[in-house]
C-alpha cells in the first residue's frame, strides 16, 4: 500500500535525527518521535481525507506529555491548527528536516 511506502520513506529520512517509534500498552502509537531540545511527534497519514479518529493517537500523546507541537504528514492537506501542522509528504520530504531535532 502507498501509505506504508510513504511512512517508510518519511521514517528513513528522519532516522538519523534521534528518532524512534512509540507505542504504549494500550496500543496508542506514534510513527516517529524526534527527541532533541524538545520532543516532536510525527504521524504519517497518507490519505486525502483525515477523520477525527486519525488524530486520536497524536492528541493522546500531546496531552499526556504536555507537548505543544506536532506534525502530521498527509497526502495533500496543508494547514496549521493550534498544536498540529499538516503537511503533504512531498513537501515534507523536500524540506531541510535537520532543524526538526533542534
Jmol script that loads the backbone (N, CA, C; Angstrom):
load data "model"
ATOM      1  N   UNK A   1       0.844  -1.182   0.000  1.00  0.00           N
ATOM      2  CA  UNK A   1       0.000   0.000   0.000  1.00  0.00           C
ATOM      3  C   UNK A   1       0.891   1.248   0.000  1.00  0.00           C
ATOM      4  N   UNK A   2       0.455   2.277  -0.703  1.00  0.00           N
ATOM      5  CA  UNK A   2       1.256   3.501  -0.827  1.00  0.00           C
ATOM      6  C   UNK A   2       1.412   4.229   0.505  1.00  0.00           C
ATOM      7  N   UNK A   3       0.440   4.093   1.396  1.00  0.00           N
ATOM      8  CA  UNK A   3       0.551   4.700   2.721  1.00  0.00           C
ATOM      9  C   UNK A   3       1.732   4.137   3.499  1.00  0.00           C
ATOM     10  N   UNK A   4       1.938   2.818   3.401  1.00  0.00           N
ATOM     11  CA  UNK A   4       3.085   2.194   4.073  1.00  0.00           C
ATOM     12  C   UNK A   4       4.399   2.659   3.465  1.00  0.00           C
ATOM     13  N   UNK A   5       4.416   2.824   2.154  1.00  0.00           N
ATOM     14  CA  UNK A   5       5.631   3.326   1.490  1.00  0.00           C
ATOM     15  C   UNK A   5       5.952   4.750   1.939  1.00  0.00           C
ATOM     16  N   UNK A   6       4.926   5.582   2.034  1.00  0.00           N
ATOM     17  CA  UNK A   6       5.127   6.964   2.483  1.00  0.00           C
ATOM     18  C   UNK A   6       5.649   6.977   3.923  1.00  0.00           C
ATOM     19  N   UNK A   7       5.087   6.143   4.768  1.00  0.00           N
ATOM     20  CA  UNK A   7       5.522   6.069   6.161  1.00  0.00           C
ATOM     21  C   UNK A   7       6.994   5.634   6.244  1.00  0.00           C
ATOM     22  N   UNK A   8       7.360   4.631   5.461  1.00  0.00           N
ATOM     23  CA  UNK A   8       8.748   4.155   5.444  1.00  0.00           C
ATOM     24  C   UNK A   8       9.694   5.235   4.945  1.00  0.00           C
ATOM     25  N   UNK A   9       9.300   5.946   3.895  1.00  0.00           N
ATOM     26  CA  UNK A   9      10.166   6.989   3.338  1.00  0.00           C
ATOM     27  C   UNK A   9      10.378   8.122   4.340  1.00  0.00           C
ATOM     28  N   UNK A  10       9.319   8.558   4.989  1.00  0.00           N
ATOM     29  CA  UNK A  10       9.447   9.627   5.981  1.00  0.00           C
ATOM     30  C   UNK A  10      10.340   9.165   7.125  1.00  0.00           C
ATOM     31  N   UNK A  11      10.111   7.952   7.619  1.00  0.00           N
ATOM     32  CA  UNK A  11      10.938   7.450   8.717  1.00  0.00           C
ATOM     33  C   UNK A  11      12.403   7.359   8.298  1.00  0.00           C
ATOM     34  N   UNK A  12      12.663   6.847   7.103  1.00  0.00           N
ATOM     35  CA  UNK A  12      14.046   6.720   6.630  1.00  0.00           C
ATOM     36  C   UNK A  12      14.732   8.080   6.510  1.00  0.00           C
ATOM     37  N   UNK A  13      13.993   9.098   6.119  1.00  0.00           N
ATOM     38  CA  UNK A  13      14.568  10.441   6.016  1.00  0.00           C
ATOM     39  C   UNK A  13      14.908  11.015   7.389  1.00  0.00           C
ATOM     40  N   UNK A  14      14.172  10.594   8.403  1.00  0.00           N
ATOM     41  CA  UNK A  14      14.338  11.149   9.747  1.00  0.00           C
ATOM     42  C   UNK A  14      15.211  10.310  10.669  1.00  0.00           C
ATOM     43  N   UNK A  15      15.533   9.093  10.279  1.00  0.00           N
ATOM     44  CA  UNK A  15      16.113   8.141  11.227  1.00  0.00           C
ATOM     45  C   UNK A  15      17.451   8.547  11.832  1.00  0.00           C
ATOM     46  N   UNK A  16      18.167   9.461  11.231  1.00  0.00           N
ATOM     47  CA  UNK A  16      19.437   9.890  11.806  1.00  0.00           C
ATOM     48  C   UNK A  16      19.275  11.090  12.734  1.00  0.00           C
ATOM     49  N   UNK A  17      18.078  11.491  13.016  1.00  0.00           N
ATOM     50  CA  UNK A  17      17.809  12.671  13.837  1.00  0.00           C
ATOM     51  C   UNK A  17      17.275  12.313  15.219  1.00  0.00           C
ATOM     52  N   UNK A  18      17.868  11.301  15.864  1.00  0.00           N
ATOM     53  CA  UNK A  18      17.472  10.900  17.201  1.00  0.00           C
ATOM     54  C   UNK A  18      15.971  10.564  17.245  1.00  0.00           C
ATOM     55  N   UNK A  19      15.589   9.627  16.399  1.00  0.00           N
ATOM     56  CA  UNK A  19      14.179   9.280  16.242  1.00  0.00           C
ATOM     57  C   UNK A  19      13.866   7.888  16.785  1.00  0.00           C
ATOM     58  N   UNK A  20      12.615   7.700  17.117  1.00  0.00           N
ATOM     59  CA  UNK A  20      12.149   6.377  17.492  1.00  0.00           C
ATOM     60  C   UNK A  20      10.639   6.283  17.286  1.00  0.00           C
ATOM     61  N   UNK A  21      10.146   5.053  17.297  1.00  0.00           N
ATOM     62  CA  UNK A  21       8.731   4.730  17.207  1.00  0.00           C
ATOM     63  C   UNK A  21       8.229   4.575  18.634  1.00  0.00           C
ATOM     64  N   UNK A  22       6.988   4.989  18.903  1.00  0.00           N
ATOM     65  CA  UNK A  22       6.441   4.897  20.246  1.00  0.00           C
ATOM     66  C   UNK A  22       5.109   4.160  20.227  1.00  0.00           C
ATOM     67  N   UNK A  23       4.945   3.235  21.175  1.00  0.00           N
ATOM     68  CA  UNK A  23       3.665   2.550  21.390  1.00  0.00           C
ATOM     69  C   UNK A  23       3.540   2.242  22.876  1.00  0.00           C
ATOM     70  N   UNK A  24       2.347   2.477  23.426  1.00  0.00           N
ATOM     71  CA  UNK A  24       2.135   2.134  24.837  1.00  0.00           C
ATOM     72  C   UNK A  24       1.375   0.815  24.947  1.00  0.00           C
ATOM     73  N   UNK A  25       1.129   0.386  26.175  1.00  0.00           N
ATOM     74  CA  UNK A  25       0.478  -0.915  26.381  1.00  0.00           C
ATOM     75  C   UNK A  25      -0.978  -0.930  25.917  1.00  0.00           C
ATOM     76  N   UNK A  26      -1.561   0.252  25.676  1.00  0.00           N
ATOM     77  CA  UNK A  26      -2.936   0.332  25.181  1.00  0.00           C
ATOM     78  C   UNK A  26      -2.990   0.456  23.661  1.00  0.00           C
ATOM     79  N   UNK A  27      -1.836   0.302  23.027  1.00  0.00           N
ATOM     80  CA  UNK A  27      -1.680   0.328  21.566  1.00  0.00           C
ATOM     81  C   UNK A  27      -1.844   1.713  20.948  1.00  0.00           C
ATOM     82  N   UNK A  28      -1.693   2.757  21.764  1.00  0.00           N
ATOM     83  CA  UNK A  28      -1.545   4.089  21.179  1.00  0.00           C
ATOM     84  C   UNK A  28      -0.164   4.091  20.556  1.00  0.00           C
ATOM     85  N   UNK A  29      -0.031   4.630  19.364  1.00  0.00           N
ATOM     86  CA  UNK A  29       1.283   4.661  18.742  1.00  0.00           C
ATOM     87  C   UNK A  29       1.502   5.945  17.963  1.00  0.00           C
ATOM     88  N   UNK A  30       2.774   6.331  17.885  1.00  0.00           N
ATOM     89  CA  UNK A  30       3.211   7.477  17.093  1.00  0.00           C
ATOM     90  C   UNK A  30       4.283   6.963  16.150  1.00  0.00           C
ATOM     91  N   UNK A  31       4.148   7.289  14.870  1.00  0.00           N
ATOM     92  CA  UNK A  31       5.062   6.759  13.862  1.00  0.00           C
ATOM     93  C   UNK A  31       6.507   7.177  14.092  1.00  0.00           C
ATOM     94  N   UNK A  32       6.725   8.442  14.402  1.00  0.00           N
ATOM     95  CA  UNK A  32       8.080   8.946  14.610  1.00  0.00           C
ATOM     96  C   UNK A  32       8.069   9.953  15.755  1.00  0.00           C
ATOM     97  N   UNK A  33       8.984   9.766  16.679  1.00  0.00           N
ATOM     98  CA  UNK A  33       9.221  10.753  17.730  1.00  0.00           C
ATOM     99  C   UNK A  33      10.636  11.261  17.520  1.00  0.00           C
ATOM    100  N   UNK A  34      10.793  12.566  17.422  1.00  0.00           N
ATOM    101  CA  UNK A  34      12.129  13.153  17.361  1.00  0.00           C
ATOM    102  C   UNK A  34      12.410  13.736  18.739  1.00  0.00           C
ATOM    103  N   UNK A  35      13.498  13.277  19.313  1.00  0.00           N
ATOM    104  CA  UNK A  35      13.872  13.756  20.642  1.00  0.00           C
ATOM    105  C   UNK A  35      15.124  14.613  20.494  1.00  0.00           C
ATOM    106  N   UNK A  36      14.940  15.901  20.582  1.00  0.00           N
ATOM    107  CA  UNK A  36      16.029  16.866  20.548  1.00  0.00           C
ATOM    108  C   UNK A  36      15.877  17.770  21.744  1.00  0.00           C
ATOM    109  N   UNK A  37      16.013  19.060  21.523  1.00  0.00           N
ATOM    110  CA  UNK A  37      15.771  20.036  22.590  1.00  0.00           C
ATOM    111  C   UNK A  37      14.349  19.864  23.129  1.00  0.00           C
ATOM    112  N   UNK A  38      13.427  19.618  22.209  1.00  0.00           N
ATOM    113  CA  UNK A  38      12.033  19.314  22.547  1.00  0.00           C
ATOM    114  C   UNK A  38      11.657  17.993  21.888  1.00  0.00           C
ATOM    115  N   UNK A  39      10.563  17.409  22.342  1.00  0.00           N
ATOM    116  CA  UNK A  39      10.040  16.193  21.735  1.00  0.00           C
ATOM    117  C   UNK A  39       9.033  16.602  20.663  1.00  0.00           C
ATOM    118  N   UNK A  40       9.184  16.031  19.463  1.00  0.00           N
ATOM    119  CA  UNK A  40       8.279  16.336  18.362  1.00  0.00           C
ATOM    120  C   UNK A  40       7.685  15.042  17.818  1.00  0.00           C
ATOM    121  N   UNK A  41       6.381  14.817  18.050  1.00  0.00           N
ATOM    122  CA  UNK A  41       5.736  13.638  17.482  1.00  0.00           C
ATOM    123  C   UNK A  41       5.304  13.900  16.030  1.00  0.00           C
ATOM    124  N   UNK A  42       5.509  12.890  15.194  1.00  0.00           N
ATOM    125  CA  UNK A  42       5.139  12.978  13.785  1.00  0.00           C
ATOM    126  C   UNK A  42       4.340  11.735  13.427  1.00  0.00           C
ATOM    127  N   UNK A  43       3.156  11.950  12.877  1.00  0.00           N
ATOM    128  CA  UNK A  43       2.325  10.863  12.373  1.00  0.00           C
ATOM    129  C   UNK A  43       2.271  10.962  10.856  1.00  0.00           C
ATOM    130  N   UNK A  44       2.280   9.827  10.195  1.00  0.00           N
ATOM    131  CA  UNK A  44       2.149   9.803   8.741  1.00  0.00           C
ATOM    132  C   UNK A  44       0.771   9.238   8.421  1.00  0.00           C
ATOM    133  N   UNK A  45      -0.051  10.081   7.819  1.00  0.00           N
ATOM    134  CA  UNK A  45      -1.415   9.718   7.417  1.00  0.00           C
ATOM    135  C   UNK A  45      -1.554  10.053   5.937  1.00  0.00           C
ATOM    136  N   UNK A  46      -1.054   9.187   5.091  1.00  0.00           N
ATOM    137  CA  UNK A  46      -1.012   9.455   3.656  1.00  0.00           C
ATOM    138  C   UNK A  46      -2.368   9.133   3.036  1.00  0.00           C
ATOM    139  N   UNK A  47      -3.270  10.093   3.149  1.00  0.00           N
ATOM    140  CA  UNK A  47      -4.612   9.954   2.578  1.00  0.00           C
ATOM    141  C   UNK A  47      -5.185  11.338   2.321  1.00  0.00           C
ATOM    142  N   UNK A  48      -6.237  11.380   1.510  1.00  0.00           N
ATOM    143  CA  UNK A  48      -6.861  12.655   1.155  1.00  0.00           C
ATOM    144  C   UNK A  48      -7.733  13.208   2.268  1.00  0.00           C
ATOM    145  N   UNK A  49      -8.483  12.356   2.913  1.00  0.00           N
ATOM    146  CA  UNK A  49      -9.436  12.805   3.928  1.00  0.00           C
ATOM    147  C   UNK A  49      -9.096  12.192   5.273  1.00  0.00           C
ATOM    148  N   UNK A  50      -8.774  13.050   6.224  1.00  0.00           N
ATOM    149  CA  UNK A  50      -8.493  12.581   7.577  1.00  0.00           C
ATOM    150  C   UNK A  50      -9.773  12.611   8.400  1.00  0.00           C
ATOM    151  N   UNK A  51      -9.946  11.578   9.206  1.00  0.00           N
ATOM    152  CA  UNK A  51     -11.081  11.512  10.122  1.00  0.00           C
ATOM    153  C   UNK A  51     -10.602  11.923  11.506  1.00  0.00           C
ATOM    154  N   UNK A  52     -11.524  12.251  12.365  1.00  0.00           N
ATOM    155  CA  UNK A  52     -11.176  12.594  13.735  1.00  0.00           C
ATOM    156  C   UNK A  52     -10.386  11.500  14.417  1.00  0.00           C
ATOM    157  N   UNK A  53     -10.736  10.249  14.126  1.00  0.00           N
ATOM    158  CA  UNK A  53     -10.036   9.120  14.751  1.00  0.00           C
ATOM    159  C   UNK A  53      -8.579   9.025  14.297  1.00  0.00           C
ATOM    160  N   UNK A  54      -8.247   9.603  13.149  1.00  0.00           N
ATOM    161  CA  UNK A  54      -6.857   9.616  12.679  1.00  0.00           C
ATOM    162  C   UNK A  54      -5.967  10.456  13.587  1.00  0.00           C
ATOM    163  N   UNK A  55      -6.579  11.338  14.358  1.00  0.00           N
ATOM    164  CA  UNK A  55      -5.830  12.239  15.235  1.00  0.00           C
ATOM    165  C   UNK A  55      -5.808  11.772  16.692  1.00  0.00           C
ATOM    166  N   UNK A  56      -6.513  10.698  16.991  1.00  0.00           N
ATOM    167  CA  UNK A  56      -6.637  10.245  18.385  1.00  0.00           C
ATOM    168  C   UNK A  56      -5.285   9.986  19.039  1.00  0.00           C
ATOM    169  N   UNK A  57      -4.411   9.234  18.375  1.00  0.00           N
ATOM    170  CA  UNK A  57      -3.134   8.872  18.995  1.00  0.00           C
ATOM    171  C   UNK A  57      -2.236  10.087  19.213  1.00  0.00           C
ATOM    172  N   UNK A  58      -2.174  10.958  18.233  1.00  0.00           N
ATOM    173  CA  UNK A  58      -1.294  12.118  18.395  1.00  0.00           C
ATOM    174  C   UNK A  58      -1.848  13.064  19.460  1.00  0.00           C
ATOM    175  N   UNK A  59      -3.164  13.228  19.504  1.00  0.00           N
ATOM    176  CA  UNK A  59      -3.760  14.072  20.543  1.00  0.00           C
ATOM    177  C   UNK A  59      -3.544  13.474  21.933  1.00  0.00           C
ATOM    178  N   UNK A  60      -3.665  12.159  22.043  1.00  0.00           N
ATOM    179  CA  UNK A  60      -3.398  11.476  23.303  1.00  0.00           C
ATOM    180  C   UNK A  60      -1.956  11.743  23.748  1.00  0.00           C
ATOM    181  N   UNK A  61      -1.007  11.565  22.824  1.00  0.00           N
ATOM    182  CA  UNK A  61       0.407  11.761  23.146  1.00  0.00           C
ATOM    183  C   UNK A  61       0.694  13.210  23.542  1.00  0.00           C
ATOM    184  N   UNK A  62       0.131  14.160  22.801  1.00  0.00           N
ATOM    185  CA  UNK A  62       0.333  15.576  23.112  1.00  0.00           C
ATOM    186  C   UNK A  62      -0.171  15.902  24.513  1.00  0.00           C
ATOM    187  N   UNK A  63      -1.374  15.460  24.825  1.00  0.00           N
ATOM    188  CA  UNK A  63      -1.969  15.761  26.130  1.00  0.00           C
ATOM    189  C   UNK A  63      -1.241  15.050  27.267  1.00  0.00           C
ATOM    190  N   UNK A  64      -0.915  13.786  27.076  1.00  0.00           N
ATOM    191  CA  UNK A  64      -0.239  13.005  28.113  1.00  0.00           C
ATOM    192  C   UNK A  64       1.118  13.600  28.465  1.00  0.00           C
ATOM    193  N   UNK A  65       1.833  14.085  27.459  1.00  0.00           N
ATOM    194  CA  UNK A  65       3.198  14.572  27.667  1.00  0.00           C
ATOM    195  C   UNK A  65       3.311  16.093  27.696  1.00  0.00           C
ATOM    196  N   UNK A  66       2.169  16.760  27.645  1.00  0.00           N
ATOM    197  CA  UNK A  66       2.127  18.232  27.668  1.00  0.00           C
ATOM    198  C   UNK A  66       3.028  18.845  26.590  1.00  0.00           C
ATOM    199  N   UNK A  67       2.878  18.311  25.382  1.00  0.00           N
ATOM    200  CA  UNK A  67       3.663  18.775  24.234  1.00  0.00           C
ATOM    201  C   UNK A  67       2.800  19.742  23.434  1.00  0.00           C
ATOM    202  N   UNK A  68       3.428  20.785  22.904  1.00  0.00           N
ATOM    203  CA  UNK A  68       2.681  21.848  22.242  1.00  0.00           C
ATOM    204  C   UNK A  68       2.728  21.812  20.727  1.00  0.00           C
ATOM    205  N   UNK A  69       3.572  20.956  20.125  1.00  0.00           N
ATOM    206  CA  UNK A  69       3.693  20.927  18.667  1.00  0.00           C
ATOM    207  C   UNK A  69       3.733  19.497  18.160  1.00  0.00           C
ATOM    208  N   UNK A  70       3.135  19.300  16.988  1.00  0.00           N
ATOM    209  CA  UNK A  70       3.219  18.012  16.318  1.00  0.00           C
ATOM    210  C   UNK A  70       3.082  18.238  14.812  1.00  0.00           C
ATOM    211  N   UNK A  71       3.440  17.206  14.076  1.00  0.00           N
ATOM    212  CA  UNK A  71       3.320  17.234  12.616  1.00  0.00           C
ATOM    213  C   UNK A  71       2.566  15.996  12.180  1.00  0.00           C
ATOM    214  N   UNK A  72       1.647  16.190  11.248  1.00  0.00           N
ATOM    215  CA  UNK A  72       1.018  15.065  10.567  1.00  0.00           C
ATOM    216  C   UNK A  72       1.352  15.202   9.089  1.00  0.00           C
ATOM    217  N   UNK A  73       2.039  14.185   8.581  1.00  0.00           N
ATOM    218  CA  UNK A  73       2.401  14.147   7.166  1.00  0.00           C
ATOM    219  C   UNK A  73       1.228  13.514   6.426  1.00  0.00           C
ATOM    220  N   UNK A  74       0.710  14.248   5.438  1.00  0.00           N
ATOM    221  CA  UNK A  74      -0.504  13.845   4.725  1.00  0.00           C
ATOM    222  C   UNK A  74      -0.213  13.615   3.246  1.00  0.00           C
ATOM    223  N   UNK A  75      -1.251  13.307   2.513  1.00  0.00           N
ATOM    224  CA  UNK A  75      -1.107  13.174   1.057  1.00  0.00           C
ATOM    225  C   UNK A  75      -1.143  14.548   0.396  1.00  0.00           C
ATOM    226  N   UNK A  76      -2.151  15.352   0.710  1.00  0.00           N
ATOM    227  CA  UNK A  76      -2.310  16.651   0.060  1.00  0.00           C
ATOM    228  C   UNK A  76      -2.611  17.805   1.014  1.00  0.00           C
ATOM    229  N   UNK A  77      -3.032  17.516   2.216  1.00  0.00           N
ATOM    230  CA  UNK A  77      -3.503  18.548   3.136  1.00  0.00           C
ATOM    231  C   UNK A  77      -2.348  19.383   3.682  1.00  0.00           C
ATOM    232  N   UNK A  78      -2.515  20.700   3.624  1.00  0.00           N
ATOM    233  CA  UNK A  78      -1.522  21.630   4.169  1.00  0.00           C
ATOM    234  C   UNK A  78      -2.274  22.687   4.961  1.00  0.00           C
ATOM    235  N   UNK A  79      -2.171  22.610   6.288  1.00  0.00           N
ATOM    236  CA  UNK A  79      -2.830  23.590   7.140  1.00  0.00           C
ATOM    237  C   UNK A  79      -2.201  23.542   8.528  1.00  0.00           C
ATOM    238  N   UNK A  80      -2.496  24.562   9.311  1.00  0.00           N
ATOM    239  CA  UNK A  80      -1.983  24.631  10.675  1.00  0.00           C
ATOM    240  C   UNK A  80      -3.151  24.756  11.632  1.00  0.00           C
ATOM    241  N   UNK A  81      -3.125  23.945  12.655  1.00  0.00           N
ATOM    242  CA  UNK A  81      -4.088  24.049  13.748  1.00  0.00           C
ATOM    243  C   UNK A  81      -3.331  24.444  15.004  1.00  0.00           C
ATOM    244  N   UNK A  82      -4.005  24.498  16.107  1.00  0.00           N
ATOM    245  CA  UNK A  82      -3.398  25.000  17.348  1.00  0.00           C
ATOM    246  C   UNK A  82      -2.076  24.311  17.685  1.00  0.00           C
ATOM    247  N   UNK A  83      -2.054  22.984  17.691  1.00  0.00           N
ATOM    248  CA  UNK A  83      -0.852  22.248  18.073  1.00  0.00           C
ATOM    249  C   UNK A  83      -0.254  21.425  16.934  1.00  0.00           C
ATOM    250  N   UNK A  84      -0.924  21.374  15.803  1.00  0.00           N
ATOM    251  CA  UNK A  84      -0.518  20.454  14.742  1.00  0.00           C
ATOM    252  C   UNK A  84      -0.405  21.152  13.399  1.00  0.00           C
ATOM    253  N   UNK A  85       0.692  20.826  12.706  1.00  0.00           N
ATOM    254  CA  UNK A  85       0.868  21.254  11.323  1.00  0.00           C
ATOM    255  C   UNK A  85       0.642  20.035  10.449  1.00  0.00           C
ATOM    256  N   UNK A  86      -0.224  20.168   9.466  1.00  0.00           N
ATOM    257  CA  UNK A  86      -0.486  19.127   8.477  1.00  0.00           C
ATOM    258  C   UNK A  86       0.287  19.524   7.224  1.00  0.00           C
ATOM    259  N   UNK A  87       1.143  18.633   6.746  1.00  0.00           N
ATOM    260  CA  UNK A  87       1.984  18.969   5.602  1.00  0.00           C
ATOM    261  C   UNK A  87       2.033  17.792   4.631  1.00  0.00           C
ATOM    262  N   UNK A  88       1.872  18.064   3.326  1.00  0.00           N
ATOM    263  CA  UNK A  88       1.939  16.978   2.344  1.00  0.00           C
ATOM    264  C   UNK A  88       3.311  16.297   2.359  1.00  0.00           C
ATOM    265  N   UNK A  89       3.317  14.997   2.145  1.00  0.00           N
ATOM    266  CA  UNK A  89       4.560  14.217   2.182  1.00  0.00           C
ATOM    267  C   UNK A  89       5.600  14.767   1.216  1.00  0.00           C
ATOM    268  N   UNK A  90       5.181  15.122   0.001  1.00  0.00           N
ATOM    269  CA  UNK A  90       6.161  15.591  -0.985  1.00  0.00           C
ATOM    270  C   UNK A  90       6.864  16.859  -0.500  1.00  0.00           C
ATOM    271  N   UNK A  91       6.122  17.743   0.168  1.00  0.00           N
ATOM    272  CA  UNK A  91       6.706  18.980   0.669  1.00  0.00           C
ATOM    273  C   UNK A  91       7.580  18.712   1.895  1.00  0.00           C
ATOM    274  N   UNK A  92       7.111  17.857   2.761  1.00  0.00           N
ATOM    275  CA  UNK A  92       7.887  17.485   3.941  1.00  0.00           C
ATOM    276  C   UNK A  92       9.240  16.899   3.537  1.00  0.00           C
ATOM    277  N   UNK A  93       9.227  16.021   2.549  1.00  0.00           N
ATOM    278  CA  UNK A  93      10.459  15.346   2.123  1.00  0.00           C
ATOM    279  C   UNK A  93      11.391  16.262   1.342  1.00  0.00           C
ATOM    280  N   UNK A  94      10.869  17.332   0.777  1.00  0.00           N
ATOM    281  CA  UNK A  94      11.719  18.295   0.068  1.00  0.00           C
ATOM    282  C   UNK A  94      12.458  19.225   1.016  1.00  0.00           C
ATOM    283  N   UNK A  95      11.920  19.394   2.215  1.00  0.00           N
ATOM    284  CA  UNK A  95      12.473  20.363   3.155  1.00  0.00           C
ATOM    285  C   UNK A  95      13.754  19.896   3.816  1.00  0.00           C
ATOM    286  N   UNK A  96      14.420  20.833   4.450  1.00  0.00           N
ATOM    287  CA  UNK A  96      15.606  20.546   5.260  1.00  0.00           C
ATOM    288  C   UNK A  96      15.099  20.119   6.630  1.00  0.00           C
ATOM    289  N   UNK A  97      15.013  18.827   6.846  1.00  0.00           N
ATOM    290  CA  UNK A  97      14.378  18.324   8.055  1.00  0.00           C
ATOM    291  C   UNK A  97      15.311  18.218   9.250  1.00  0.00           C
ATOM    292  N   UNK A  98      16.562  18.556   9.067  1.00  0.00           N
ATOM    293  CA  UNK A  98      17.501  18.524  10.171  1.00  0.00           C
ATOM    294  C   UNK A  98      17.108  19.448  11.318  1.00  0.00           C
ATOM    295  N   UNK A  99      16.450  20.550  11.004  1.00  0.00           N
ATOM    296  CA  UNK A  99      16.052  21.514  12.042  1.00  0.00           C
ATOM    297  C   UNK A  99      15.007  20.938  12.993  1.00  0.00           C
ATOM    298  N   UNK A 100      14.325  19.876  12.613  1.00  0.00           N
ATOM    299  CA  UNK A 100      13.267  19.313  13.457  1.00  0.00           C
ATOM    300  C   UNK A 100      13.807  18.772  14.775  1.00  0.00           C
ATOM    301  N   UNK A 101      15.064  18.360  14.796  1.00  0.00           N
ATOM    302  CA  UNK A 101      15.600  17.783  16.022  1.00  0.00           C
ATOM    303  C   UNK A 101      16.228  18.835  16.938  1.00  0.00           C
ATOM    304  N   UNK A 102      16.169  20.091  16.550  1.00  0.00           N
ATOM    305  CA  UNK A 102      16.742  21.154  17.390  1.00  0.00           C
ATOM    306  C   UNK A 102      15.816  21.500  18.536  1.00  0.00           C
TER     307      UNK A 102
END
end "model"
wireframe off; spacefill off
backbone 0.3
color backbone group
